[in-house]
Amino acid sequence: MAGENIIIDLNFAVRATRQEVWDVLIDFNRMADFVSNLKESRVVSTSADSFTIFQRGAATYGPINFPFESTREVRLIPYHKIRTSLISGNMRKLEGTTHLIEDGGQTRVIHRTDATPKIWIPEIVGKVFIEHEMREQFNKMRNEIIRRKRDSLRPH
């Protein structure tokens, strides 16, 4: 946390191809099925080089509950980079960049979010709360990548 800004840097590796990781990270229409803090996630419009998504949910940690809603523009450089930027919602600023890098039989996901909430969040509580939520969200996506890969390897 830097003043009002919240900067989130995270990275993880998963034993999957870049395309397998990509397919989960941009599956916005089904994301609420595998990311537990999302109640709704859908693509609302598309254009030649971008699309718009709407997401609604609630981040919860112990007694703290923060409902959120955002409409964001998503720009893709297939299998390499995903950029999102806020159009509207309950944040003043919300920008994210995710890079996918092949790394010896696995894919490394490097993500950065730069956000400014509309409400004040106490630094001590906010840091723990935000770390918990981001870790939970990306663990759910990582688990979905692994599940889909495992299912694709099963004989049908």
N, C-alpha and C positions, 0 to 999 in steps of 0.2 A: 504494500500500500504506500503510495507516494502522494500525500495530501489527500485530495478527493479522488485521485486516480487509483485504479486497481490494475496492476500489471501482473499477468499470469504467464509464466514460462513453464512449459512441461515438455517432457519427451519420454518416449518409451519405444521399445522394440517388440515386434511380434513376428513369429515364424510364419510368414505369409508373404505372397507376392505383393508388389505395389498395387496391382489392380484389385486383388482381393481386399486389401485395406481400403482402397479408394471406394469400392462398391459399398462398403458399410458406412464410411464417413459422409458420403453424399446421399445416402438413402433416407432423405428427409421425410418422405411420405410414410415410411414404416418406423422411423426413429423412436416414436413414442412407445412402440412395442418392446424395445430393448433398452431404452434409457429411462430409468425409473422416475426421475424427477420431471419428465415431460408428460403432460396430459394431452397435448395436441401438437402435431408437427406435420406441416404439409407445404407443398410447392403451390403458390397461388398464381404465378404467372411466369412465362418464359419469353426470352428474346434471343436474338442471334448469339450474343456473347455472354449472357448472364441469365439468372432467374431469381425470382423473389420467393422467400420462404416466410411462413408465419409459424412461430412456436410459442406455446403457453405452458406453464408448469409452476411448480413451487419447489424451492430449495429448502430443505429442512435439516436442521442439526440440533439434536436435543430439543430444547423449548423454543428455538428460533425457527421461524417460518417466514420465508421471503417469496411471495408470489411474483412471478415474472411473466412478461409478455414482450415479444419483439417481432417486428417485420424487418427482414434484412435482405440486402442484395448479396447474391453469391456469384462470384466470378471464378472460373475454373481454368487451370492449365492442366489438362488431363494427365492424371497419374503422377503429377509433380507438386501442384500447389492449389490450395483452396483459400480464397479471400472472401471474408464477409464484412459488410458494413451496415450499420443501423440505418433504417429508414424511419421507423417509429417504434415506440414501446415505452417501458417504464425505466429506461436508462437515458441519460443525456448523451452518452457516447458508448458505442460497443463495436469494436473492430477486432477481427481475428484473422490470423494467417496460419495455415497449416502446411508444412512441407513434408513430403514423403521421399525418403532416401533409401535405396537398396543398400543393404549392409550385410554381406556374407550370408546369404540364404534367409535373411529376414528383412523386414522393412522397419525403418526407424521413422517414427512420427514425431515431428518437432512442431509444437504449437505455441503461439503467443496470442494472448488477448489483452487488449487495452480498453478499459471500461471506466466510465464515470457514472455512478448511480445518481438518480434524482434525489434520493434520500441520504442523509448522513448515516454512515456505518461506523461504529466505534472501532478503532484500529485493532485492538487486542482481540475482540470478538470476531471482527470481520476477517482477519487473517486466518484464524482457525476454521471458521465457517466456509470461507471461499476455498481454502485448500481441500477441505473435506468434500465439498460439492464437485470441484473439478476432478479430483482423484476418482470419486464415485462415477461421474459421468464418463470419463475416459476408460475406466476399468470395465464399465458395461459395454462400451464400444469394442474394446479389445476382446472381451469375452464373446461378443457376437461375431467378430472376425474369426476367432478360433472355432466357434460352433459351426459357422458356414463352411469353413475349410474342412473340418472333420466330416460334415454331412456330404460334401462334394466328393470325398474320398471313399465313402461307403458304396458298396455295390448295390445297384438298384434292381 
